[in-house]
Amino acid sequence: MGRGKIEIKRIENSSNRQVTYSKRRNGIIKKAKEITVLCDAKVSLIIFGNSGKMHEYCSPSTTIADMLDGYQKTSGRRLWDAKHENLSNEIDRIKKENDSMQVKLRHLKGEDINSLNHKELMVMEEALQNGLSSISAKQSEILRMVRKNDQILEEEHKQLQYALHQKEMAAMGGNMRVIQEEVYHQRDRDYEYQMPFSLRVQPMQPNLHERM
């Protein structure tokens, strides 16, 4: 018995639907690869699943962009609107400018200058001289700024040293006053200790201590 014919309709069960999608996606990509090899055909395939994930295949001999351009020219259908075409033209213009700048940069480095004529070499020499003058002026400006900053830092350092010296002197002065007061008190105590007993001041009432 042969296989029964499968009715083509949406599979309601999500698990079965995902399994079927995975199998058939791999199958159609395999068929695209086979027709590319067997028939020397150019094939471009893009698949989006219901999750939004994309799968693609393109024949090694071409690109998807080339396939789309070929489709647009052959079918006469415009895939891109005027806005996209203008953007594409702008990208092409920028690429050309970038290529031109790369060539000029190589010339400024002294590379590939054999193809330049005398006038072009003169223009390049003038550009290099102007560049050197600008660099020299910028270097002088930077040196002036560095020297100015050094002077400011040196002045701030001197001010900090002076303030620190003043604080140290003030602290030393306070310590000296304390030491001098201690010396004076010690001298008074020593003098009182060495004074004869008869010269010491006696109470006005001899019996005052006894009464107390």
Order of alpha helices (4+ residues) and beta strands (2+ residues): alpha-beta-beta-alpha-alpha-alpha-alpha
